[in-house]
Amino acid sequence: MAQERQNVHNFAAGPSPLPTDVLEIAAASLLNHDGTGMGICELSHRGKEFKQIIEGAEQNLRNLLEIPDNYAVLFSQGGGTGQFSSVVLNVLAARRLQHANTSYDDYKPPKIDYVVTGSWSSKAYAEAQRLCAPPIPGAKPSAEPRIAATSKPSKYTGLPKHDEYEFSEDAAFVYYCENETINGIQFPHDSTSPVSFPFDKVPKDVPIVADYSSSFLSRPIPHLERHAIIYAGAQKNLGPSGTTVIVVRKDLLVDTSEAFALGNVPPTPITMEYKVLADNSSLYNTPPTFPIYVCALVLDKLNKAEKGLLSMEATNRAKADLLYSTLDEAEAKGVVRCVVREKDARSWMNVTFEILGEGKEKAFLDGAEKQGFRQLKGHRSVGGIRASIYNAVTYDSVKALTDYIKAFGN
């Protein structure tokens, strides 16, 4: 039996829910975009109509995040996983060009510092190891990826404390994932928290790279100007899957072919070179036009909202506080167990918990399904329950879920 959209509460971890009014505009535009008589998917990516869309999206993003002029805003393909590679290749190329007068034999492969706090940062680290490995036995590696801090001993149910970090003095870059979707870990923005990201411990001239895929546009980004690269897959808070937003400092827009000719660094596929994307306004090849269009609609909606991201932050804080307080009460009754034990490390976006008791998880999910709660099952690698409460998930949906949790425990 088909269900109406208004009767479903979608807690998917991604692709995530999108605002209904945005989808209604997008649906109409699939047939006739802005009176052109052509659907949005039928327009040339080099035509004036799409140029207006992508330029508007960039400007609204700049306004919302207060992105300085010395950063480029790019729309790419490949998702966050593609950026695991792009970051390494582009930053190492920039690093090699800084030492253009150093010969191949004298060039010292730099270290790359990874903060590993969950599955996605772990995968990013593994990709760096793969890309930086010596091309042939006996050759030098392109770089030496290392773990600067990790919460693996706690099975990614907490975050490292400030005194657990060991950054390299002259690293090519430091990498962290701001929000890990699988275990529900997120760095708090309160710098006084012992598990906040220690920006002050990173050597001044070392670039910082952050994966913001799961929390992008849910609240302002602290210390944005301290980052060299921030990237995010769109499919959480911004739009459909298929496009990735990259905010990159312009000094990293380098000719990677020139760097490759010097030796010591691997070649960069042309669609992954930030300079190529920037020089062509993200239109070097045909981009994912429909996902970018929906992103543009979401950005326009956020930009027009009173107080912009501050308003979104207040709403998301209220949703997270309501759900976590309900879970804490249910845990005290022996009904559930929150996965993330350290409250400061709890994600506002991905709330993970376990239902206690033999057969209780299945009963919880079956009952949730009957009441219109969708996609609550945890990631296949860890199991349990995961309620993702991204921007488009309403407070009312979260309230309905908390009422169900309370009723289930009685």
C-alpha positions in Angstrom: 0.0 0.0 0.0 1.5 3.4 -1.0 2.0 6.0 1.7 1.8 9.7 1.3 5.0 11.7 1.9 3.5 13.5 4.8 2.9 10.3 6.7 6.6 9.2 6.5 9.4 10.2 8.8 12.6 9.6 6.9 15.7 9.2 9.0 18.0 8.0 6.2 21.8 8.4 6.6 22.2 9.4 3.0 20.9 10.0 0.5 18.9 12.0 2.9 15.5 13.7 2.9 15.2 17.0 1.1 12.7 19.9 1.7 9.4 19.1 0.2 9.0 22.6 -1.3 12.4 22.3 -3.0 11.4 19.0 -4.5 8.1 20.4 -5.8 10.0 23.2 -7.6 12.5 20.7 -8.9 9.8 18.3 -10.1 8.1 21.1 -12.1 11.5 22.1 -13.5 12.1 18.6 -14.9 9.4 19.4 -17.5 9.7 23.1 -18.0 12.6 25.1 -16.4 11.8 28.7 -15.8 9.5 29.0 -18.9 12.1 27.7 -21.4 9.9 24.9 -22.5 12.8 22.5 -21.7 13.5 20.4 -18.6 16.4 21.2 -16.3 18.0 17.9 -17.3 17.8 19.0 -21.0 19.6 22.3 -20.7 23.2 22.7 -21.9 25.6 23.0 -19.0 27.3 25.8 -21.0 24.0 27.7 -21.6 23.0 31.0 -19.9 20.3 29.2 -17.8 22.7 26.8 -16.2 25.4 29.4 -15.8 23.0 31.4 -13.8 22.1 28.4 -11.6 25.7 27.4 -10.7 26.9 31.0 -10.2 23.9 31.6 -7.9 24.7 28.4 -5.9 28.3 29.5 -5.4 27.3 33.0 -4.3 24.7 31.8 -1.8 27.2 29.3 -0.4 29.8 32.0 0.0 27.2 34.2 1.8 26.1 31.4 4.1 29.6 30.3 5.2 31.3 33.7 4.8 33.9 32.2 2.5 36.8 34.6 1.9 37.8 35.6 -1.7 41.0 33.7 -1.5 39.1 30.4 -1.7 37.6 28.8 -4.8 34.2 27.0 -4.6 34.0 24.0 -6.9 31.3 21.5 -7.8 32.7 18.1 -8.7 31.8 14.4 -9.1 33.0 11.3 -7.3 31.6 12.0 -3.8 33.7 12.2 -0.6 35.5 9.0 -1.6 36.8 10.8 -4.7 38.2 13.5 -2.5 40.2 11.0 -0.5 42.3 10.8 -3.7 41.9 14.4 -5.0 43.2 15.9 -1.7 46.3 13.8 -1.7 47.2 14.3 -5.3 46.6 18.1 -5.4 48.2 19.0 -2.1 51.3 16.8 -2.8 51.6 18.5 -6.2 51.5 21.9 -4.6 54.0 20.8 -2.1 56.4 19.5 -4.8 56.1 22.8 -6.7 57.1 24.6 -3.5 60.4 22.6 -3.8 60.8 22.9 -7.5 64.5 23.6 -7.2 65.1 20.4 -5.3 66.1 17.4 -7.4 64.4 14.0 -7.3 67.2 12.5 -5.3 67.2 15.3 -2.7 63.5 15.7 -2.3 62.3 14.4 1.0 58.8 12.8 1.0 56.6 14.7 3.5 54.5 13.2 6.2 50.7 13.4 6.0 48.9 13.5 9.3 45.5 11.7 9.6 43.2 11.9 12.5 41.3 8.6 12.4 38.0 8.7 14.3 35.7 6.3 12.3 35.2 4.5 9.1 35.4 7.4 6.7 38.6 8.9 8.0 40.0 5.4 8.2 39.2 4.9 4.5 40.8 8.2 3.6 44.0 7.2 5.4 44.0 3.9 3.6 43.7 5.6 0.2 46.6 7.9 1.1 48.7 4.9 1.9 47.8 3.4 -1.5 48.5 6.5 -3.5 51.8 7.3 -1.8 53.3 3.8 -2.0 56.5 3.6 -4.0 55.7 3.1 -7.7 58.4 0.3 -8.0 60.3 -1.6 -5.4 63.2 0.4 -4.0 61.7 3.8 -5.1 60.8 6.5 -2.7 57.2 6.9 -1.6 55.4 10.1 -2.6 54.7 10.9 1.1 54.5 9.1 4.4 50.9 8.9 5.7 50.7 8.5 9.5 48.1 8.5 12.2 48.4 11.6 14.4 45.5 10.6 16.7 42.8 8.0 16.7 39.8 6.8 18.7 40.1 3.2 17.3 40.9 1.7 20.7 37.4 2.8 21.9 35.9 1.3 18.7 35.2 4.8 17.5 32.7 5.6 20.4 34.6 8.7 21.5 37.2 11.2 20.3 40.9 11.7 21.1 41.7 14.1 23.9 43.9 17.1 23.1 47.0 15.5 24.7 46.7 12.4 22.5 47.5 14.3 19.3 51.0 14.2 17.8 51.2 16.3 14.7 54.3 16.5 12.4 56.1 19.8 12.3 56.3 20.0 8.5 53.4 17.8 7.3 52.0 18.2 3.8 48.6 18.5 5.5 46.5 17.4 8.5 43.3 15.6 7.7 40.2 15.0 9.8 36.5 14.0 9.3 34.3 16.5 11.2 31.3 14.0 11.5 31.5 10.3 11.2 28.1 9.0 10.1 28.5 5.3 11.0 29.2 5.5 14.8 27.7 9.0 15.2 30.8 10.8 16.2 31.2 14.6 15.7 33.8 17.1 16.8 32.2 19.7 19.2 32.5 23.3 18.2 33.1 24.4 21.8 36.9 24.9 21.8 37.0 24.4 25.6 35.8 20.8 25.2 38.7 18.3 25.8 37.6 16.4 22.6 37.3 19.4 20.2 39.6 19.5 17.3 42.9 21.0 18.5 43.5 23.7 15.9 46.0 25.4 18.1 48.2 22.3 18.1 48.5 22.1 14.3 51.7 23.9 13.3 50.9 27.3 11.8 51.9 26.7 8.2 50.5 23.1 7.9 47.3 23.0 5.7 44.2 21.5 7.4 41.8 19.4 5.3 38.3 18.5 6.6 35.6 16.1 5.3 32.4 17.9 6.2 30.1 15.6 4.2 27.6 14.7 6.9 27.3 18.1 8.6 27.8 20.6 5.8 25.4 23.6 6.2 23.9 22.3 9.5 25.7 25.1 11.4 28.6 27.5 10.7 32.1 26.1 10.2 34.5 27.2 13.0 37.9 28.3 11.9 37.0 28.1 8.3 40.0 30.4 7.4 42.3 27.9 9.1 41.4 25.2 6.6 43.0 24.7 3.3 40.3 22.4 1.9 36.8 21.6 3.1 34.7 19.2 1.0 31.3 17.7 1.3 29.2 15.2 -0.6 25.9 16.9 -1.3 23.6 14.0 -0.3 23.2 14.8 3.4 22.0 18.4 3.9 22.5 20.0 0.5 21.0 18.0 -2.4 20.8 14.6 -4.2 23.8 12.3 -4.5 26.0 13.0 -7.5 27.8 16.2 -6.7 30.5 17.2 -4.2 31.3 20.7 -3.0 34.9 21.7 -2.5 36.1 24.9 -0.8 39.8 25.1 -1.6 42.3 27.8 -0.9 43.5 29.3 -4.2 47.2 28.7 -3.5 46.5 25.0 -3.9 45.2 25.5 -7.5 48.3 24.3 -9.1 49.3 22.6 -12.4 49.7 19.0 -11.3 51.3 18.0 -14.6 54.1 20.5 -13.9 54.6 18.9 -10.5 54.5 15.4 -11.9 57.3 16.3 -14.4 59.6 17.1 -11.4 59.1 13.5 -10.1 58.3 12.3 -6.6 54.5 12.7 -7.0 51.9 10.6 -8.8 49.9 12.0 -11.7 46.5 13.5 -11.2 43.6 12.6 -13.4 42.5 15.7 -15.2 38.9 15.7 -13.7 40.5 15.6 -10.2 42.8 18.6 -10.7 41.4 21.5 -8.7 43.0 24.1 -11.0 41.3 22.6 -14.0 38.0 22.7 -12.2 38.5 26.3 -11.0 39.8 27.6 -14.4 36.7 26.2 -16.0 34.2 27.3 -13.3 33.4 23.6 -12.5 32.4 23.1 -16.2 35.5 21.4 -17.7 33.3 18.5 -18.6 29.5 18.0 -18.2 28.7 18.3 -14.5 25.8 16.6 -12.7 23.4 19.3 -13.7 20.3 18.2 -11.9 22.0 17.5 -8.5 23.6 21.0 -8.8 20.3 22.5 -9.6 18.6 21.0 -6.5 21.6 22.2 -4.4 21.1 25.7 -5.8 17.4 25.6 -4.7 18.4 24.4 -1.2 21.1 27.1 -0.9 18.7 29.8 -2.1 16.2 28.6 0.6 18.8 28.7 3.3 20.2 32.1 2.2 16.7 33.6 2.4 16.0 32.2 5.9 16.2 34.7 8.7 19.6 34.4 10.4 20.7 31.9 7.8 22.9 29.1 9.3 22.5 30.4 12.8 18.8 29.6 12.6 19.6 26.2 11.1 22.0 25.6 14.0 19.4 26.4 16.6 16.9 24.1 15.0 19.5 21.2 14.8 20.6 21.8 18.3 17.0 21.5 19.5 16.4 18.3 17.5 19.6 16.7 18.8 18.9 17.7 22.5 15.4 16.3 22.3 16.5 13.0 20.9 19.5 12.5 23.1 17.6 13.4 26.3 14.9 10.9 25.4 17.6 8.2 24.8 19.4 9.0 28.1 16.1 8.6 29.9 15.4 5.3 28.1 19.0 4.1 28.9 18.4 4.8 32.6 15.4 2.4 32.3 17.5 -0.3 30.6 15.7 0.1 27.3 18.5 1.4 25.0 22.2 2.0 25.1 23.7 5.1 23.4 26.7 4.0 21.2 28.7 7.2 21.8 29.5 7.3 25.5 31.2 10.7 25.6 28.4 13.2 25.3 30.7 16.0 23.9 31.4 13.6 21.0 27.8 12.9 20.0 26.8 13.8 16.5 24.0 16.2 15.9 23.4 14.6 12.6 23.6 10.8 13.2 22.3 9.5 16.4 23.3 5.9 17.1 21.9 3.6 19.8 21.2 -0.1 20.5 17.9 -1.6 21.7 18.6 -3.9 24.7 17.1 -7.3 25.1 16.8 -10.5 23.0 14.6 -9.8 19.9 13.9 -6.2 21.0 15.7 -4.6 18.1 13.5 -6.3 15.5 10.4 -5.5 17.5 11.5 -1.8 17.6 12.2 -1.7 13.8 9.0 -3.5 13.0 6.9 -1.2 15.1 8.7 1.9 13.7 7.9 0.8 10.2 4.2 0.5 11.0 4.2 4.0 12.3 5.9 5.5 9.3 9.5 5.7 10.6 11.8 4.8 7.8 15.5 3.9 7.4 16.4 3.6 11.1 18.5 0.5 10.8 22.1 1.1 11.6 25.0 0.7 9.2 25.6 -2.9 8.2 29.1 -2.8 9.7 28.0 -2.0 13.2 24.2 -2.8 13.4 22.0 -1.2 15.9 19.8 1.9 15.3 20.8 5.1 13.6 18.5 8.1 13.3 20.0 10.7 11.0 18.4 14.1 11.7 19.7 16.2 8.8 18.4 19.7 8.0 15.3 18.6 6.2 14.2 16.3 9.0 11.7 18.4 11.0 11.5 18.9 14.7 8.0 17.3 14.5 9.5 14.1 13.0 12.1 13.9 15.8 9.4 14.5 18.4 7.3 11.7 16.9 10.3 9.4 17.1 10.9 10.3 20.7 7.3 9.6 21.6 7.7 6.2 20.0 10.9 5.5 21.9 9.1 6.4 25.2 6.1 4.2 24.4 8.3 1.3 23.4 10.0 1.4 26.8 6.8 1.2 28.8 
